[in-house]
Amino acid sequence: MLDLNLIRENPDHFKDVLGKRGYLFDTKKFKKIDNTRKKTQTLTEELQQEKNILSKEYGLLKKDGLSTSNLDIKLEKINTSIEENEKELSKVLSDLHDFMLDIPNVPSDDTPVGDNESDNEVVKTHLEPKSINSKSHEEISKNINFELSQRLSGSRYSVLSGPIAKLHRVLVSFMIENAINNEYEEFYLPYIVNEEMLVGTGQLPKFEEDLFKLENGQFLIPTSEVPLTNLMRDKIILSTDLPLKFTSHTPCFRSEAGSYGKDTKGLMRLHQFDKVELVQIVHPDDSNDALEELTKDAESILELLELPFRTVKLCTGDLGFSATKTYDLEVWVPSQNNYREISSCSNCLDFQTKRMKMRFKENGNTVFPHSLNGSALAIGRTILSIIENNFDEKNSLIHIPKAIQDSMKAKYIEV
C-alpha cells in the first residue's frame, strides 16, 4: 500500500507515475473521498469536545444538587450526532481503504517505460541455445500423462511418473539445498491461507478471479510468497535481525482465469504446479542490492543446470501489482523457439509490509522494512526445459544435467 500522506501532498504526481504502468489514478475520486473523510472526522472531533465540556458542567450541577434537565436534552442530541457521524466516518474510512488497496506499487526510476513484454529490457544472456525446433516435452517423454490428469482433475493438470517424477523430486531438493547454501531458512507451510494474508501480499482484493477460493472463505495459495512473507505479519522485528531470508517448496494453485487459450498443452501453464520460493525482508536502504542478490540466487540454479536463459528487466506495463522493479528469468524452450518465464524476482519496497503492518524500530521511529520475492524455480517449467534442451533424438535419450546426476543416479533418461 502506498503512503497516503504522500498521495495527499501531490496526487497529480502519483497520477503521472502510475499512468506509466497503465493504471488510471482517479485524482477527483481520491480528493472527494479524502475531503469527506476530513470534514466528517473534524465534525466528529468537535462534537466530542462539546460533549466533554457539557459532561463537566453536568458533573458540577449534579455535585451542587441542581437540575440537569436542559443538559440532558443537549447531551442526548450530541450523543445521537456523534453516533451518526462515527458511522459515516467508519464508512468513509472503509471507502478510502478500499480505494488505496486498488492502487498498484509505483515503478522504480530505472524501470523501463513501456506497455507490454515487448518493451522489456534484456540485461543478461547465459549460453546460446543449441536446440531449435525440437519436439515438445509432452511428445518426447511417455512419463508425462495429460490424458490421465484430464480424467482425474480436468484440463491444466499433469501426472508425472517414473524417471520424470523422480526428476521432479530431485529438482525440488536441489533447489532447496541451493537456497539453504545461500543462507535462506527453510519452512514447511500451510497450502491454505486466510483472506487477509492475500490482501497483505497484494493478490486481494483485485485478483480474486485468479485464485481458488474454498467454501469457508479461505484460499489455496497461488505461491508460497503469500505464507512466507506473512510470517512476519503484525510483528515488530528487531533491526538487528534484518535481513530475514526465507525459502519454501510448495504446490501453487492458480485458476488462470486471464489466460484462456494460452499454453493449453504441456507443463507451461497449469492450475497446480510446484515451486521453490525465495523471500527476503530487509532494511529499506538495502533492498536494491537485495534484489540483485536474490536474482543471482535464482540465476545460479539455471547456470548449474546448464540451461540457456536470459534475464530481462520488466517495463512499467509488465510489472506485477506489488512490485516496484522486477527481473524475469526466461529459459529457452526449443519447441516454441522462444524464451519463456521461469522465475520472477521483485522488489516490493514497503508496499506489502504496510499492508501487513510489519515494522521495526530505528532511532525511536517505526519503520516499514522492504520485502522481496522470487522463484528459484518453477519445477514444471524447469523439467520441460531440461527435457527439450537435452533431448538426444538420435539415441532416444534425455541427458541429465551434471549437477543432479548423482541424485538421479543416472546420466540420462531413456525415452
VODO-483756 format. One record per residue (C-alpha): x, y, z. Coordinates in steps of 0.5 Angstrom, whole numbers. Each point is the difference from the previous one (the first is absolute). Example, Ala and Ser with C-alpha at 12.3 -4.5 7.8 and 13.67 -1.06 7.14 Angstrom:
# VODO-483756
[[25 -9 16]] [[2 7 -2]] 
END
This chain:
# VODO-483756
[[0 0 0]] [[3 7 -2]] [[1 5 5]] [[-7 4 1]] [[3 6 2]] [[5 1 -6]] [[-6 -1 -4]] [[-4 6 3]] [[6 4 -1]] [[1 -1 -7]] [[-6 -4 -3]] [[2 2 -7]] [[7 -3 0]] [[-3 -6 2]] [[-5 0 -6]] [[6 1 -5]] [[5 -5 3]] [[-6 -5 1]] [[-2 1 -7]] [[7 -2 -3]] [[-3 -7 2]] [[-6 0 -3]] [[-4 2 7]] [[-5 6 0]] [[0 3 6]] [[-6 4 1]] [[2 6 4]] [[-7 3 0]] [[-3 -6 4]] [[6 0 4]] [[-1 7 2]] [[-7 -1 1]] [[0 -6 5]] [[6 3 4]] [[-3 7 1]] [[-7 -3 2]] [[5 -4 5]] [[3 6 2]] [[-7 4 1]] [[-3 -6 4]] [[6 -1 4]] [[0 7 2]] [[-7 1 2]] [[0 -7 4]] [[6 3 4]] [[-3 7 1]] [[-7 -4 3]] [[4 -4 4]] [[4 6 3]] [[-7 4 1]] [[-3 -7 4]] [[7 0 4]] [[-2 8 2]] [[-7 -2 1]] [[1 -6 4]] [[5 4 5]] [[-6 5 1]] [[-5 -6 1]] [[5 -2 6]] [[0 6 3]] [[-7 1 0]] [[-1 -7 3]] [[5 2 5]] [[-4 6 2]] [[-7 -3 0]] [[-2 4 -6]] [[-5 -2 -5]] [[4 -3 -7]] [[-7 -1 -4]] [[3 5 -5]] [[7 -3 0]] [[-4 -7 -1]] [[-3 2 -6]] [[6 3 -3]] [[5 -6 1]] [[-6 -4 -3]] [[1 4 -6]] [[7 0 0]] [[1 -8 1]] [[-5 -1 -6]] [[4 5 -4]] [[7 -4 2]] [[-3 -7 -2]] [[-3 2 -6]] [[7 4 -2]] [[4 -6 2]] [[-4 -5 -4]] [[1 5 -6]] [[8 1 2]] [[0 -8 0]] [[-3 -1 -7]] [[5 6 -3]] [[6 -3 3]] [[-2 -7 -3]] [[-1 3 -7]] [[7 3 1]] [[3 -6 2]] [[-3 -4 -6]] [[2 6 -5]] [[7 -1 3]] [[0 -8 -1]] [[-1 1 -7]] [[6 4 -2]] [[6 -4 -2]] [[7 2 2]] [[4 6 -3]] [[5 -2 -5]] [[7 1 1]] [[4 5 -3]] [[4 -5 -4]] [[-6 -4 -2]] [[0 1 -8]] [[-7 3 -2]] [[-4 -4 -5]] [[-6 -3 -1]] [[1 -8 0]] [[5 -5 0]] [[3 2 -7]] [[2 6 4]] [[4 -4 5]] [[8 1 0]] [[5 -6 -1]] [[5 1 5]] [[4 -6 0]] [[0 -7 -4]] [[3 -6 2]] [[2 -6 -5]] [[-2 0 -7]] [[-6 -4 -2]] [[2 -7 -3]] [[-6 -3 -1]] [[-5 3 -5]] [[-7 -2 -3]] [[0 -6 5]] [[-5 -5 2]] [[-4 3 6]] [[1 -4 6]] [[-7 -3 0]] [[2 -3 -6]] [[7 -2 2]] [[-2 -4 7]] [[-5 -5 1]] [[0 1 7]] [[-4 7 0]] [[-7 -2 -1]] [[-5 5 -1]] [[-6 -5 -2]] [[0 -3 7]] [[1 7 3]] [[-6 2 -4]] [[-4 -6 2]] [[2 1 8]] [[-1 8 0]] [[-2 3 -7]] [[5 5 -4]] [[6 3 2]] [[3 -5 5]] [[5 -6 -1]] [[2 -6 2]] [[8 -2 0]] [[2 -7 1]] [[7 -4 0]] [[6 4 -1]] [[-4 6 -1]] [[-3 0 7]] [[7 -1 2]] [[3 6 -3]] [[-6 4 3]] [[2 -2 7]] [[8 0 -1]] [[-1 7 -3]] [[-4 3 6]] [[5 -3 5]] [[6 3 -5]] [[-4 7 0]] [[-1 0 8]] [[7 -2 1]] [[3 5 -4]] [[-5 5 4]] [[3 -2 6]] [[7 1 -2]] [[-2 7 -2]] [[-2 1 8]] [[-7 -1 -1]] [[-4 -3 5]] [[-5 -6 -2]] [[-7 0 2]] [[-6 -5 -1]] [[-6 4 -1]] [[-8 -1 0]] [[-2 0 -7]] [[-7 3 2]] [[0 7 3]] [[-5 6 3]] [[-2 5 -5]] [[4 6 4]] [[6 -4 -2]] [[-1 1 -7]] [[-2 7 1]] [[7 1 3]] [[4 -2 -6]] [[-5 3 -5]] [[-4 -5 -3]] [[-6 2 3]] [[-5 3 -1]] [[2 2 -7]] [[2 -7 -3]] [[-5 -5 4]] [[-2 -3 -7]] [[7 -3 -1]] [[-1 -3 7]] [[-3 -7 2]] [[-5 2 6]] [[-3 -5 5]] [[-7 0 2]] [[3 2 7]] [[3 7 -3]] [[7 -3 0]] [[4 0 -6]] [[5 -5 -3]] [[7 3 0]] [[2 3 -7]] [[7 0 2]] [[4 -1 7]] [[2 7 0]] [[-7 1 3]] [[1 -4 6]] [[8 1 0]] [[-1 8 0]] [[-6 0 5]] [[4 -4 5]] [[2 7 3]] [[-7 3 -1]] [[-2 5 6]] [[7 -1 3]] [[6 5 3]] [[6 -3 -3]] [[7 1 3]] [[4 4 -4]] [[6 -4 1]] [[-4 -6 -2]] [[0 3 -7]] [[1 -2 -6]] [[-5 -6 1]] [[1 -6 -6]] [[-6 -5 0]] [[-1 -6 -5]] [[-5 -5 -1]] [[-2 -5 -5]] [[-8 -1 -1]] [[-5 -1 -5]] [[-3 6 -3]] [[-8 1 -2]] [[-2 5 -6]] [[-7 0 -4]] [[4 3 -6]] [[-6 4 -1]] [[3 5 -4]] [[4 -5 -4]] [[-6 -3 -4]] [[3 -3 -7]] [[7 1 2]] [[5 -6 1]] [[-5 -5 0]] [[5 -6 -1]] [[5 -3 5]] [[3 3 6]] [[1 7 -1]] [[-7 3 3]] [[-3 -5 5]] [[-5 1 5]] [[4 -4 5]] [[8 1 0]] [[6 -1 5]] [[4 6 1]] [[6 2 5]] [[-1 7 2]] [[5 5 3]] [[-2 6 4]] [[4 5 4]] [[-1 5 5]] [[5 6 0]] [[2 7 2]] [[-3 5 -5]] [[7 2 -1]] [[2 -7 -2]] [[-6 -2 -5]] [[3 2 -7]] [[6 -4 2]] [[-4 -6 3]] [[-4 0 -7]] [[7 -1 -4]] [[2 -6 5]] [[-7 -3 0]] [[0 0 -7]] [[7 -3 -1]] [[-2 -6 5]] [[-6 -1 -5]] [[5 0 -6]] [[5 -5 4]] [[-5 -5 -1]] [[0 0 -7]] [[7 1 -1]] [[1 -6 4]] [[-5 -4 -4]] [[4 3 -7]] [[-7 2 -3]] [[0 6 -5]] [[-3 6 3]] [[-1 8 0]] [[-1 5 6]] [[-5 6 -2]] [[-2 6 4]] [[-7 1 -1]] [[-3 6 -3]] [[-5 4 4]] [[-6 -3 -4]] [[2 -7 2]] [[1 1 8]] [[-4 -4 5]] [[-4 3 4]] [[4 1 6]] [[7 1 -3]] [[4 6 -1]] [[5 -4 -4]] [[0 -7 -3]] [[5 -4 -3]] [[-2 -6 -4]] [[4 -6 -2]] [[-2 -3 -6]] [[2 -7 -2]] [[1 -2 -7]] [[-6 -5 -3]] [[2 -3 -6]] [[-7 -3 -2]] [[-2 7 0]] [[6 3 -3]] [[0 6 6]] [[2 2 7]] [[-6 -2 5]] [[0 3 7]] [[2 -5 5]] [[2 5 6]] [[-3 7 2]] [[5 4 5]] [[-4 6 3]] [[2 6 5]] [[-7 2 3]] [[3 5 5]] [[-4 1 6]] [[-7 -1 -5]] [[-1 -7 3]] [[3 2 7]] [[-5 6 1]] [[-6 -5 -1]] [[2 -5 5]] [[2 5 5]] [[7 -3 0]] [[5 5 3]] [[7 1 4]] [[2 6 5]] [[6 4 -2]] [[2 6 4]] [[-6 0 3]] [[-4 0 -6]] [[-5 -5 -3]] [[3 -2 -7]] [[-3 -5 -5]] [[5 -5 -3]] [[0 -2 -7]] [[-2 -6 -3]] [[3 -4 -6]] [[-2 -7 -3]] [[2 -4 -6]] [[-1 -7 -2]] [[6 -5 0]] [[-3 -3 -4]] [[-7 -2 -3]] [[1 -8 0]] [[-4 -2 -6]] [[3 5 -5]] [[7 -2 2]] [[-2 -7 -1]] [[-3 2 -7]] [[7 4 -2]] [[4 -6 2]] [[-4 -5 -4]] [[0 5 -6]] [[7 3 0]] [[4 -7 2]] [[-4 -5 -5]] [[4 -4 -4]] [[-5 -2 -5]] [[5 -5 -4]] [[1 -4 6]] [[-7 1 4]] [[3 3 6]] [[0 6 4]] [[6 2 3]] [[0 2 8]] [[4 6 2]] [[6 -2 3]] [[-2 4 7]] [[-5 -5 1]] [[3 -7 -3]] [[2 -2 7]] [[-7 1 3]] [[-4 -3 -6]] [[5 -6 0]] [[1 1 -8]] [[3 4 -5]] [[-6 -1 -5]] [[-8 -2 0]] [[-2 -5 -6]] [[-6 2 -4]] 
END
